[in-house]
Amino acid sequence: MYGIPDAGTSHGKTNGLNIFYVSDNGGPDSNSIYGYFKGLLQYPTKSYTRGGVLTQDWSQPNAKSLYSSIVIGDVPYRGGNLVGRDMSYGARSAAAEVGAPFIDTWNNMVSVVTNNESVPGTLWFPNSGAFDHPNNVFQLIWTLTNLRSLGVDTNTYTAVIDFNAGKVSQTNHCTVTGLTTTQTGLSFTFRADRMAPGFYVPDGTITNDCRAAFQLMPSLGNQFCEIIRVTNLPQGNYNLNVDGSNVVTLSSAQLSAGYNGFTNYNGAFWAQKKEVLGLMCDMLAVSRANASDDTGLTNIKLYESYAATRWPTNNFGVDQYITQMSDRESELQAQDVLIHAAAQQTNHVFTITPAP
């Protein structure tokens, strides 16, 4: 509502991303949605003035080349909700005209809705009498299917180790060094280039729980693959430990096939993912415990409050508005630096030893 081109006072390149979500609230039909999105997708080359006029209001040369847009369709509601689907497809038509990706949320998730909508509490918040407000589980399904539609790389990292040969057979997006083997086990130093996202799991502080998403749509368990594979191990069961902490117990057959740690919520990687989630909650000014309670006027909400106050008095166009918002912008940038630092990868010691 009060957004501005995120370019700073110098109008430097930012590789900005606009995300436009189609909502069924208010009941506009598909043709109306098409018209709305046709205008929205001209941003930032054109943007709305305070008077609701779509106009060129930003002096940055080649402004449109700095930004890309994604259009996300509405979720399927109880009963499949063909109206919501068709309304979203109005936005799909507008996206197609400008070459913007469209995420077909209805098609991605309608089978989950039709298969599980009769079970109370499975997909919707309890107070959602209209069955149209996705709960924590459904939101994770939505997020992961969105990423799948956008073609996000599923191979987060892969390491393959040949136990008999005592050598690293393959690495992708990671390094394995210091490999040592015994008659029954092995250890090595592992460093990933990146990690898959985390999700909410109760831990005594966090109350949200998204784990059922992987039961409702099992294919999502491999939406991201953090693969450790050890071939030619003697038959048996093994403890996989990271930095001295047991993460999981696996059979030699499971390790030979390749273990995917994406859905595992133990150990050092999970602690790091959870901290990134917590810092994102801080950015959005919501509680780390449940990601919905308001924690006050900080970060993004403070930014929005100032934006709402300054927009009606902005008589100089977008350029001056950017200057007016630079103080609040710097606060968001500082929080983003913390999130970035928390996501950086470090060395971890992996040991794989026979389970007692």
KETORPA-160585 format. One line per 5 residues: number of its first residue (from 0); their letters; for each residue x negated, y, z negated of N, C-alpha, C. Coordinates in steps of 0.05 Angstrom, whole numbers. Each point is the difference from the previous one (the first is absolute). Layout:
<sites>
NUM = a = X,Y,Z,X,Y,Z,X,Y,Z | ...
</sites>
This chain:
<sites>
0 = mygip = -16,-24,0,16,24,0,-17,25,0 | -22,-1,-16,-17,24,-1,-28,-7,10 | -3,-19,18,-25,-9,9,-14,21,18 | -27,-2,0,-15,18,17,-22,-17,14 | -10,10,22,-23,-13,13,-24,0,-20
5 = dagts = -10,-24,-6,-21,-2,-20,-27,5,13 | -6,25,4,-25,7,14,-18,18,-16 | 9,10,-22,-16,19,-16,-2,27,14 | -13,18,-13,-1,27,10,-17,2,25 | -18,-19,4,-18,1,24,13,-13,24
10 = hgktn = 24,-12,-3,14,-14,22,-18,-22,12 | -15,-13,-17,-16,-22,10,15,-25,6 | -12,-18,15,14,-25,6,5,-17,-25 | 23,-13,-1,7,-15,-24,9,-29,7 | 4,-6,26,11,-26,7,25,-6,-15
15 = glnif = 18,19,0,24,-2,-16,19,-21,10 | 17,-11,-18,20,-20,7,27,9,-11 | 20,2,17,27,6,-8,16,-26,-1 | 12,-6,-22,17,-24,-3,29,10,-3 | 17,-8,19,28,8,0,17,-25,-4
20 = yvsdn = 16,1,-21,17,-23,-7,29,6,6 | 14,-18,13,28,2,6,17,-9,-24 | 17,17,-10,17,-8,-22,30,2,8 | 16,-19,-10,28,0,6,16,19,-18 | -13,13,-19,14,19,-17,12,22,17
25 = ggpds = 26,6,-5,13,22,14,16,-9,24 | -7,-24,11,16,-12,21,-2,11,28 | -22,13,8,-1,9,28,-2,-24,19 | 12,3,24,0,-22,19,-27,-1,15 | -2,-21,17,-25,-4,14,-8,23,18
30 = nsiyg = 20,12,14,-6,23,17,-10,24,-16 | 12,5,-23,-9,22,-17,-29,-5,-10 | -5,-24,-8,-27,-7,-10,-20,4,23 | 7,-8,24,-18,4,23,-7,30,2 | 20,17,-2,-5,29,3,-18,11,-23
35 = yfkgl = 5,-9,-24,-16,9,-22,-29,-8,4 | -4,-25,7,-28,-10,2,-14,11,24 | 15,7,21,-13,12,23,-13,26,-8 | 14,15,-18,-12,25,-10,-23,-5,-19 | 4,-19,-19,-20,-6,-20,-26,-9,12
40 = lqypt = 1,-15,21,-24,-12,12,-15,21,17 | 9,24,1,-16,22,12,-19,12,-20 | 3,-6,-25,-18,11,-21,-28,-12,4 | -22,16,-4,0,28,-8,-2,20,22 | 1,-10,26,0,20,22,22,19,-4
45 = ksytr = 23,-10,-8,23,17,-8,8,-9,-28 | 9,19,-16,10,-7,-27,23,19,-6 | 16,-8,-20,24,15,-7,-8,24,-17 | 11,23,6,-3,24,-17,20,-2,-23 | -2,19,-19,18,1,-22,29,2,9
50 = ggvlt = 4,11,23,27,3,11,10,-24,15 | -16,-21,1,8,-25,14,-4,1,30 | -17,19,9,-5,3,29,-26,-15,6 | 1,-17,21,-23,-15,8,-18,18,17 | -23,7,-10,-16,20,14,-30,-6,-2
55 = qdwsq = -16,11,18,-29,-1,-2,-8,19,-22 | -12,-10,-21,-5,17,-24,-28,-5,-11 | -18,-11,15,-26,-7,-10,-21,6,21 | -21,14,-7,-19,10,19,-22,-20,8 | 0,-23,-13,-21,-20,6,1,-9,29
60 = pnaks = -23,3,15,0,-9,28,3,-31,1 | 15,-9,20,4,-29,4,10,-13,-25 | 19,12,-13,9,-10,-26,10,-28,1 | 15,-7,21,12,-26,1,-21,-23,2 | -23,7,11,-21,-21,2,-12,-8,-27
65 = lyssi = 6,16,-21,-11,-6,-26,18,-20,-16 | 23,-5,10,20,-15,-15,11,-24,16 | 7,-21,-14,16,-21,11,24,-5,-18 | 20,-14,11,25,-4,-15,8,-29,1 | 14,-8,-21,12,-27,-2,29,4,-8
70 = vigdv = 18,-15,12,28,1,-7,8,-27,-12 | 11,0,-24,7,-24,-14,30,-2,-1 | 11,-22,10,29,-4,0,11,-7,-28 | 26,3,-3,13,-5,-26,1,-30,-6 | 2,-6,-26,1,-28,-8,28,-12,6
75 = pyrgg = 2,-26,4,26,-13,2,13,-1,-27 | 25,7,-2,15,-1,-25,16,-26,-1 | 15,-4,-21,15,-24,-4,19,-5,25 | -1,-24,10,16,-8,23,-13,6,26 | -26,9,0,-14,4,25,2,29,10
80 = nlvgr = 21,14,-6,3,29,5,-9,8,28 | 17,-7,20,-6,7,27,1,30,5 | 15,14,-16,1,29,3,-27,12,-6 | -12,-9,-21,-27,9,-7,-20,-7,21 | 3,-23,12,-19,-8,21,3,18,24
85 = dmsyg = 25,5,9,4,16,24,-8,29,-4 | 5,10,-24,-8,27,-7,-31,2,2 | -14,-19,-10,-29,0,1,-10,-1,29 | 15,-14,17,-8,-2,28,3,27,15 | 16,18,-11,0,27,11,-27,13,-3
90 = arsaa = -12,-3,-24,-27,10,-5,-20,-15,16 | 4,-26,5,-18,-15,16,-2,12,28 | 23,8,11,0,12,27,-16,26,1 | 3,16,-21,-16,25,-1,-30,-6,-3 | -7,-20,-16,-28,-7,-3,-12,-10,26
95 = aevga = 16,-16,15,-10,-11,25,-7,23,20 | 15,22,-1,-5,21,19,-26,14,-4 | -10,0,-25,-26,14,-6,-22,-20,-5 | 6,-26,3,-21,-21,-4,-7,-5,-29 | 18,7,-19,-5,-6,-28,9,-28,-7
100 = pfidt = -15,-14,-17,8,-27,-8,27,1,-16 | 16,-20,5,25,-3,-15,0,-27,-14 | 5,1,-26,1,-25,-16,29,-9,-2 | 6,-23,11,27,-10,0,6,-15,-27 | 5,16,-21,4,-11,-26,23,-19,-1
105 = wnnmv = 21,6,14,24,-17,-1,-7,-28,11 | -13,-1,22,-7,-26,12,-21,-15,-18 | -18,15,-12,-21,-12,-17,12,-14,-24 | 22,11,-11,9,-9,-27,28,-10,-1 | 15,0,22,28,-8,-1,3,-29,-9
110 = svvtn = -18,-18,8,2,-28,-8,-3,-3,-30 | -18,16,-13,-3,-1,-29,26,9,-13 | 13,21,11,25,9,-12,22,-21,2 | 4,-10,24,22,-19,4,-5,-26,-15 | -25,-7,-5,-6,-25,-14,2,2,-30
115 = nesvp = -3,25,-11,-2,3,-29,19,21,-12 | 17,12,16,16,22,-11,21,-9,-20 | 6,-26,0,21,-10,-19,-11,-4,-28 | -26,1,-4,-13,-5,-26,-3,27,-14 | 14,5,-22,-2,26,-13,-29,7,-8
120 = gtlwf = -8,25,4,-26,9,-8,-23,-8,17 | 5,-15,22,-22,-10,16,-12,22,17 | 16,17,11,-9,20,20,5,29,-8 | 21,4,-16,9,28,-5,-2,7,-30 | -4,26,-5,1,8,-28,28,-5,-12
125 = pnsga = 1,-7,-26,26,-7,-11,22,21,2 | -8,25,0,20,22,2,7,7,28 | -10,-15,19,5,6,29,25,-15,9 | 23,12,-7,26,-13,6,4,-4,30 | -12,17,16,3,-2,29,-20,-19,13
130 = fdhpn = -17,-12,-17,-21,-18,10,-17,13,22 | -10,24,-7,-16,15,20,-25,13,-12 | -7,-8,-25,-25,11,-12,-18,-23,-6 | -20,-5,17,-18,-23,-4,-14,0,-27 | -1,-23,-13,-14,-1,-26,-30,-5,6
135 = nvfql = -15,-5,-21,-30,-2,2,-8,-22,20 | 14,-23,-2,-7,-22,18,5,7,29 | 23,11,5,8,7,27,-18,23,11 | -9,18,-17,-18,21,8,-27,-11,9 | -10,-21,-14,-25,-12,8,3,-14,27
140 = iwtlt = 22,-14,4,6,-12,26,0,21,22 | 13,22,-6,2,22,19,-28,10,7 | -16,6,-20,-27,10,4,-17,-18,17 | 0,-26,-7,-17,-19,15,10,-5,28 | 26,0,4,10,-4,28,-5,26,16
145 = nlrsl = 1,23,-13,-8,25,14,-29,-2,10 | -18,-8,-17,-28,-2,7,-4,-21,22 | 16,-22,-1,-2,-20,21,9,12,26 | 21,15,0,10,12,25,-20,20,12 | -15,13,-17,-20,19,9,-26,-13,9
150 = gvdtn = -2,-26,-3,-24,-15,10,-24,3,-18 | 5,5,-26,-23,2,-19,-15,-27,0 | -26,2,-1,-17,-24,1,6,-18,-24 | 6,-25,5,6,-19,-21,-25,-12,-13 | -22,0,16,-25,-12,-10,-15,21,-17
155 = tytav = 6,1,-26,-14,19,-17,-29,-8,-2 | -6,-24,-7,-28,-11,1,1,-30,1 | -22,-12,10,-3,-29,1,-29,-7,-6 | -4,-19,-18,-27,-11,-5,2,-31,1 | -17,-12,16,0,-29,3,-28,-10,-8
160 = idfna = -1,-19,-19,-25,-11,-10,0,-30,3 | -22,-11,10,-3,-29,4,-16,-10,-25 | 14,-15,-17,-13,-9,-25,-23,-19,6 | 4,-19,18,-21,-20,5,-25,13,11 | 3,19,18,-23,14,12,-11,22,-17
165 = gkvsq = 15,8,-20,-9,21,-18,-3,27,15 | 18,6,18,-4,24,16,27,13,5 | -1,25,7,24,16,7,6,-4,29 | 23,-12,7,7,-5,28,11,24,14 | 15,17,-14,13,22,13,8,21,-21
170 = tnhct = -2,25,7,11,22,-16,13,20,19 | 22,12,-9,14,20,15,11,21,-19 | -8,25,2,8,21,-18,-10,-5,-28 | -23,-14,-3,-11,-5,-27,-29,-10,3 | -14,-1,-22,-27,-12,0,-2,-20,-22
175 = vtglt = -15,-21,4,-6,-21,-20,-30,-2,-2 | -11,5,-24,-29,-1,-4,-6,-16,-25 | -25,-8,-3,-9,-14,-24,14,-27,-4 | 7,-14,21,14,-26,-2,-18,-21,-13 | 9,-12,-21,-14,-22,-12,20,-23,-4
180 = ttqtg = -9,-25,3,17,-23,-3,-13,-20,-20 | 17,-15,-13,-8,-22,-17,12,-26,12 | -2,-21,-15,12,-25,11,30,2,1 | 12,17,-17,29,0,-2,13,27,5 | -15,22,2,12,26,3,-18,20,13
185 = lsftf = 8,25,0,-16,21,13,7,27,-12 | -18,19,6,5,28,-8,-12,18,21 | 11,25,1,-10,19,20,10,28,-8 | -13,20,11,9,28,-3,16,7,24 | 24,11,-5,19,6,21,6,30,-1
190 = radrm = 0,12,24,9,28,2,18,3,24 | 24,8,-4,20,4,21,-3,28,11 | 7,3,26,1,27,11,26,14,-8 | 21,-15,-7,26,11,-6,16,-21,-15 | 23,8,-9,18,-20,-14,29,5,8
195 = apgfy = 16,-20,-3,28,2,6,14,17,-22 | 24,11,6,14,15,-21,10,-17,-22 | 4,12,-23,13,-13,-23,30,3,1 | 13,-11,-20,29,2,-3,6,-3,-29 | 25,7,-8,6,1,-29,5,-27,-12
200 = vpdgt = -15,-5,-22,3,-25,-16,1,9,-29 | 19,-9,-16,2,7,-28,-26,-8,-15 | -10,18,-18,-24,-7,-14,0,11,-29 | 24,5,-11,2,12,-26,3,30,1 | -9,12,21,5,29,5,18,3,24
205 = itndc = -8,-11,23,16,1,24,25,-18,-4 | 23,11,7,25,-15,-2,11,-9,27 | -8,14,21,9,-8,27,-11,-27,7 | 15,-15,16,-9,-27,8,8,-4,29 | -20,-3,18,5,-3,28,-6,-28,10
210 = raafq = -8,-18,-17,-10,-26,9,20,-17,15 | 25,3,-5,20,-16,13,1,5,30 | -12,22,9,0,5,29,-13,-23,16 | -20,-13,-12,-14,-21,14,16,-26,0 | 20,-2,-18,18,-23,1,22,5,20
215 = lmpsl = 10,24,1,22,7,19,-10,0,29 | -25,8,4,-11,0,27,-29,-11,-2 | -3,-27,0,-26,-12,-5,-22,9,19 | 7,7,25,-20,9,19,-16,24,-9 | 12,16,-18,-13,24,-10,-25,-7,-17
220 = gnqfc = -2,-24,-10,-23,-8,-15,-26,1,16 | 3,-1,27,-23,3,17,0,25,16 | 15,20,-9,0,26,13,-28,12,-1 | -14,-5,-22,-28,7,-3,-15,-25,-8 | -24,-4,10,-15,-24,-5,-27,7,-12
225 = eiirv = -4,-7,-25,-25,3,-14,-11,-28,-4 | -15,-10,20,-6,-29,2,-27,-7,-10 | -1,-19,-19,-25,-13,-8,3,-30,7 | -18,-9,17,1,-28,10,-26,-14,-6 | 1,-23,-13,-24,-16,-6,4,-28,12
230 = tnlpq = -16,-7,19,3,-26,13,-19,-20,-12 | 6,-26,2,-17,-22,-8,-5,-2,-30 | 18,10,-16,-2,-4,-29,7,-28,-7 | -13,-12,-20,9,-26,-10,30,1,-8 | 14,-21,3,28,0,-6,5,5,-29
235 = gnynl = 20,17,-6,7,6,-28,12,28,-2 | 4,9,-25,11,26,-5,-22,19,-10 | 2,26,7,-21,19,-6,12,26,-11 | -15,12,-19,7,26,-10,-15,21,17 | 15,19,11,-11,23,13,-1,23,-20
240 = nvdgs = -24,8,-8,-4,22,-19,-12,24,14 | 9,24,-8,-11,25,10,-10,16,-24 | -25,6,0,-12,15,-22,5,-13,-27 | -1,-27,0,3,-15,-25,28,-5,-9 | 20,9,15,28,-3,-7,13,-20,20
245 = nvvtl = 14,-19,-11,14,-20,18,23,14,15 | -1,-2,26,21,12,16,21,-21,8 | -9,-24,8,18,-20,9,-14,-27,0 | 15,-22,-4,-10,-27,3,11,-12,26 | -19,-11,16,8,-10,27,-12,-27,5
250 = ssaql = 13,-15,17,-11,-26,8,-21,4,22 | -17,-20,3,-20,2,22,13,3,27 | 24,-13,3,14,3,26,10,28,4 | 10,13,-21,8,28,2,-23,19,7 | -23,-5,-12,-23,17,6,-10,-5,28
255 = sagyn = 1,-25,9,-9,-7,27,18,13,21 | 26,2,-6,19,13,18,-3,30,0 | -9,11,-23,-2,29,-3,20,10,-19 | -9,12,-22,18,11,-20,5,30,5 | 25,8,1,7,28,3,7,12,-27
260 = gftny = -15,20,-8,4,12,-26,20,23,-1 | 13,6,23,17,23,1,22,0,-22 | 13,-22,-5,22,0,-19,-9,-7,-28 | -26,-3,-4,-11,-6,-27,-2,25,-17 | 10,-1,-24,-1,24,-17,-16,-5,-25
265 = ngafw = -24,-11,3,-19,-4,-21,-28,10,9 | -16,8,-20,-28,6,6,-6,28,8 | -25,4,9,-11,27,5,14,14,23 | 6,-14,21,13,13,23,27,9,-7 | 15,-16,-16,27,9,-8,-1,24,-18
270 = aqkke = -19,1,-18,-3,23,-18,-5,25,17 | -16,-2,21,-5,23,17,25,9,15 | 14,-20,11,25,7,15,20,13,-19 | 2,-10,-24,19,12,-19,-6,28,-7 | -27,7,-2,-8,27,-6,7,19,24
275 = vlglm = -3,-10,24,7,16,23,31,6,0 | 16,-21,-7,28,4,-2,7,21,-22 | -14,-2,-22,4,19,-22,-6,29,8 | -22,4,14,-8,26,9,20,11,21 | 11,-17,16,21,9,19,25,8,-15
280 = cdmla = 7,-14,-22,22,9,-17,-6,28,-11 | -25,4,-9,-7,27,-11,3,21,22 | -8,-6,24,3,19,22,30,7,4 | 17,-19,-2,29,4,5,15,10,-25 | -15,2,-22,13,9,-26,22,-19,-9
285 = vsran = -6,-26,1,19,-19,-11,-16,-18,-19 | 15,-14,-17,-12,-17,-20,-14,-24,11 | -24,-5,-11,-14,-25,7,14,-25,-9 | 17,3,-20,14,-23,-11,22,-11,19 | 14,18,13,22,-10,17,2,15,27
290 = asddt = -18,19,5,-1,14,26,26,14,7 | 17,6,-19,25,15,6,5,22,-20 | -9,-2,-25,4,21,-19,-17,25,7 | 13,23,-2,-14,25,6,-19,7,-23 | -25,6,7,-19,7,-21,-5,30,-2
295 = gltni = 16,16,13,-2,29,-2,-10,14,25 | -4,25,-2,-7,17,23,-30,0,4 | -10,-21,13,-28,-3,6,-3,-10,28 | -24,6,11,-8,-10,27,21,4,21 | 11,-21,12,17,4,23,26,15,-8
300 = klyes = 10,-4,-24,25,14,-8,-6,29,-5 | -23,6,-11,-8,28,-3,-3,13,27 | -13,-15,18,-3,11,28,28,6,12 | 18,-19,-3,27,4,12,15,23,-13 | -4,3,-26,13,22,-15,-10,27,11
305 = yaatr = -26,3,2,-11,25,10,8,4,29 | 1,-22,16,8,3,28,28,10,2 | 18,-10,-17,28,8,1,3,30,-8 | -17,9,-18,1,28,-9,-12,19,22 | -22,-9,12,-14,18,19,13,0,28
310 = wptnn = 13,-22,7,11,-1,28,20,23,5 | 19,6,-18,19,21,6,-13,28,2 | -24,4,-11,-13,26,2,-22,0,21 | -2,-21,16,-20,-2,21,9,15,24 | -10,25,3,9,16,23,-22,2,21
315 = fgvdq = -21,-16,-2,-22,2,18,-5,-25,17 | 19,-19,-2,-3,-25,16,-17,-20,-14 | -6,-22,14,-13,-23,-12,-29,7,-8 | -14,17,15,-27,7,-7,-2,12,-29 | 18,18,-5,-1,13,-27,10,-20,-21
320 = yitqm = 18,-17,7,11,-20,-19,-23,-19,-8 | -17,-8,19,-22,-17,-6,-19,14,-20 | -5,25,4,-17,15,-19,13,1,-27 | 26,5,-2,13,1,-25,-1,-26,-16 | 0,-22,15,1,-26,-13,-27,-13,-5
325 = sdres = -22,14,6,-26,-12,-1,-8,-8,-29 | 10,15,-20,-7,-8,-28,13,-26,-8 | 25,-4,8,13,-25,-7,-11,-23,17 | -8,7,25,-12,-20,18,-26,-11,-12 | -16,17,-12,-26,-8,-12,5,-20,-23
330 = elqaq = 21,3,-15,6,-19,-21,6,-28,11 | 15,-1,21,6,-26,13,-26,-13,11 | -17,17,11,-25,-10,11,-17,-12,-22 | 0,12,-23,-16,-10,-23,10,-27,-9 | 26,-4,0,12,-25,-8,-6,-21,22
335 = dvlih = 0,8,25,-6,-19,21,-29,-10,-2 | -18,18,-8,-28,-8,-4,-2,-22,-21 | 16,2,-22,0,-21,-20,10,-27,11 | 21,1,16,10,-25,12,-21,-12,18 | -12,17,16,-21,-10,19,-23,-13,-15
340 = aaaqq = -9,12,-22,-22,-11,-16,8,-27,-13 | 25,-2,-9,9,-25,-13,1,-23,20 | 3,6,25,3,-21,20,-27,-9,12 | -22,12,-8,-26,-7,11,-8,-28,-10 | -13,-15,18,-8,-27,-7,-27,-1,-13
345 = tnhvf = -4,-20,-17,-25,-4,-14,-7,-30,1 | -24,-7,-9,-9,-28,-1,15,-15,-22 | 7,-25,7,12,-18,-20,-15,-27,2 | -3,-13,-23,-12,-26,-1,21,-22,0 | 1,-16,20,18,-22,3,-14,-26,-9
350 = titpa = 14,-16,-15,-10,-27,-6,23,-20,4 | -7,-22,12,19,-22,5,-11,-25,-12 | 13,-9,-22,-10,-23,-15,23,-20,-5 | -8,-25,-5,21,-20,-5,18,7,-24 | 26,-4,3,19,5,-22,-2,-22,-20
355 = p = 1,6,-26,-2,-21,-20,23,-20,3
</sites>
